[in-house]
Amino acid sequence: MDALKNEYRWSSSQISKKEISTGVVYQNNFISNGNISSLHLNQPMKPMLFFEDTQKILFIDNTLSALGEIQLSPLQLGWVTFSTPSNWGGIWLWDNSQKTLYRINNFGEILLSIPNIRNNRYSSDWEVKWMEEDGQFLYIRDNTHLFVLDMLGGITACIPVSEFKETWLIDGQVWEHKDNAVVALYPKKGERVPIASQTIYLHSSGIFFGENYEMMQKWP
């Protein structure tokens, strides 16, 4: 869901959006761009799609129509596996082939490059599995660590984890799926929201529960 609680669903190259206020459903198929790897809803009027298989970023409007694109291959970055918009402007990219973190602007120009990031003082295989930013920190998770980076790419915290689990950034708090619960990982740790006995909805602004997302209430 975006900040307006509009619901998005996607599979392969198809995406749909249901507006909470009107019930109108929009649909589009971006088959010429490949399969959708990730959808970012930081800006509800300008969502961002990332296509790993074609190394392309696509901006769409609130009706799911294409607005513009960034072709990553001409930038000669290597192979980008993760992208996430930055609230400081631009887009973070993880180049898995060169183990390099980039931030580019919306025109595809490189603003920041941190090469060989795996050779820092923390031991890690840097097989990145998840990456999100909240305007204060950039969070990167691999198989063994959760890294917290500042807006210049400097590591401010490193939290060991036993293995990669499904991870979310919710209102400045990193959570993971563990043992039939959603468990807080950073900065608070150990808080649990059980999911076996109720339906929960994970949103960037908080955790909600209810019979359906139109009637959901914020937890706790």
C-alpha positions in Angstrom: 0.0 0.0 0.0 1.1 3.6 -0.6 0.8 6.4 1.9 -2.8 7.0 0.8 -3.6 3.3 1.6 -4.2 2.5 -2.1 -3.5 -1.2 -2.7 -1.0 -2.5 -5.3 -0.5 -6.0 -6.6 1.9 -7.3 -9.2 3.0 -10.5 -10.8 5.7 -10.9 -13.5 5.2 -7.8 -15.7 1.5 -7.1 -14.7 0.5 -4.6 -12.0 -2.8 -3.4 -10.6 -3.8 -0.6 -8.3 -7.1 -0.3 -6.3 -7.9 3.2 -5.0 -9.2 3.1 -1.4 -11.3 6.3 -1.9 -13.1 5.4 -5.1 -12.7 1.6 -5.5 -11.4 2.2 -9.1 -8.9 -0.4 -10.3 -6.1 0.5 -12.7 -4.1 -2.1 -14.5 -1.1 -2.2 -16.8 1.3 -4.7 -18.3 5.0 -3.8 -18.8 5.9 -6.9 -20.6 8.3 -5.1 -22.9 10.3 -4.0 -19.8 10.7 -7.5 -18.4 9.5 -8.8 -15.0 9.0 -6.4 -12.1 11.6 -7.0 -9.4 10.4 -4.4 -7.0 7.8 -1.6 -6.6 8.6 1.5 -4.5 5.7 3.7 -3.3 7.7 6.5 -1.5 5.9 9.0 -3.8 2.2 7.9 -4.3 1.9 10.1 -7.4 5.1 8.7 -8.9 5.8 5.1 -8.0 9.0 3.5 -9.2 9.5 0.0 -10.7 12.8 -1.8 -11.0 13.3 -4.5 -13.6 16.5 -6.5 -12.8 16.4 -8.7 -16.0 16.4 -5.7 -18.3 18.4 -3.4 -15.9 15.8 -0.7 -16.1 14.0 1.7 -13.7 10.6 2.9 -14.8 8.6 5.8 -13.2 4.8 5.6 -13.4 1.9 7.9 -12.5 -1.1 7.3 -10.2 -2.9 5.6 -13.0 0.0 3.2 -13.7 0.9 4.9 -17.0 4.6 5.2 -17.8 6.2 8.6 -17.1 9.9 8.0 -17.8 12.7 5.5 -17.5 16.4 5.1 -16.6 18.4 2.5 -18.6 21.1 1.3 -16.2 23.2 -0.7 -18.7 24.7 2.4 -20.5 26.0 3.6 -17.1 28.4 0.6 -17.0 27.7 -0.1 -13.4 27.9 -3.9 -13.6 24.8 -5.9 -12.6 22.4 -4.1 -10.4 20.3 -6.4 -8.2 18.6 -3.9 -5.8 17.3 -0.4 -6.1 15.5 1.9 -3.7 14.6 5.6 -3.9 16.4 8.0 -1.6 14.4 10.6 0.3 17.5 12.8 0.0 17.0 12.7 -3.8 18.0 10.1 -6.3 18.1 6.3 -6.2 20.3 3.9 -4.4 21.6 1.0 -6.4 23.4 -2.2 -5.4 25.8 -3.5 -8.0 26.3 -7.1 -7.0 28.9 -8.0 -9.6 31.3 -5.3 -8.3 30.0 -5.2 -4.7 29.6 -1.5 -5.1 26.9 0.9 -3.7 25.8 3.8 -5.9 23.4 6.7 -5.7 22.2 8.2 -8.9 19.9 11.1 -9.7 16.7 10.7 -11.7 18.6 11.5 -14.9 21.0 8.5 -14.4 24.0 10.6 -13.3 26.1 9.0 -10.6 26.1 11.1 -7.3 27.9 8.7 -5.0 30.0 5.5 -5.6 31.3 3.3 -2.8 33.4 0.5 -4.4 34.5 -2.7 -2.8 32.2 -2.1 0.1 32.6 -5.8 1.2 36.2 -5.0 2.2 35.1 -2.9 5.2 35.9 -3.7 8.8 32.9 -5.9 9.2 33.1 -9.5 7.9 30.4 -10.2 5.4 29.8 -12.1 2.2 27.8 -9.1 0.9 25.3 -11.2 -1.0 22.7 -8.5 -0.5 19.1 -9.7 -0.1 17.3 -6.6 0.9 17.8 -2.8 0.8 15.6 0.2 1.9 16.0 3.8 3.0 13.9 6.0 5.2 15.5 9.4 4.7 17.7 9.0 7.8 19.5 5.7 7.1 20.0 3.2 4.4 19.5 -0.4 5.5 21.2 -3.3 3.8 20.8 -6.9 4.8 22.8 -9.9 3.6 23.0 -13.5 4.8 24.7 -12.7 8.1 24.2 -9.0 8.9 21.9 -6.0 8.9 24.0 -2.9 8.1 22.8 0.6 8.9 24.4 3.3 6.7 24.3 7.1 6.8 23.4 9.2 3.7 27.1 9.2 2.6 27.3 5.4 2.7 29.2 5.2 6.0 28.3 2.2 8.2 26.9 3.3 11.6 25.7 0.0 12.9 26.1 -3.7 12.1 23.6 -6.2 13.6 24.5 -9.9 13.3 21.7 -12.2 12.1 21.6 -16.0 11.9 20.3 -16.1 8.3 18.3 -14.0 5.9 14.5 -13.8 6.7 11.9 -11.6 5.1 12.5 -8.1 6.2 10.5 -4.8 6.2 11.2 -1.2 7.1 8.2 0.2 9.0 8.2 3.8 10.4 12.0 3.8 11.1 12.0 0.3 12.5 13.4 -2.8 10.8 11.3 -5.9 11.3 11.8 -9.5 10.2 9.5 -12.6 9.9 10.4 -15.1 12.5 8.5 -18.0 14.2 5.0 -17.0 13.2 5.6 -13.4 14.2 7.0 -10.1 13.0 10.0 -9.3 15.2 11.7 -6.0 15.7 15.4 -6.1 14.7 16.6 -2.4 14.8 16.8 0.0 16.5 14.6 -1.6 19.1 15.0 -5.4 19.3 12.8 -8.2 20.3 9.3 -6.7 20.1 6.9 -9.2 18.6 3.6 -9.0 16.7 2.1 -12.5 16.4 0.6 -13.3 13.0 -0.9 -16.7 13.5 -4.0 -15.5 15.2 -4.8 -12.4 13.1 -4.3 -10.8 9.7 -1.8 -8.0 9.8 -0.8 -5.4 7.1 2.7 -4.1 7.0 2.9 -0.5 5.8 5.8 2.0 5.8 3.9 4.1 8.4 3.1 1.2 10.8 1.7 -2.3 11.4 -2.1 -2.6 11.1 -4.5 -5.4 11.7 -8.2 -6.1 10.8 -10.5 -8.3 8.7 -9.6 -6.3 5.6 -7.3 -3.4 4.7 -10.2 -0.9 4.4 -11.1 -1.5 8.1 -7.6 -2.0 9.5 -6.4 -0.5 12.8 -2.9 0.5 13.8 -1.0 -1.8 16.2 -0.6 -1.6 19.2 
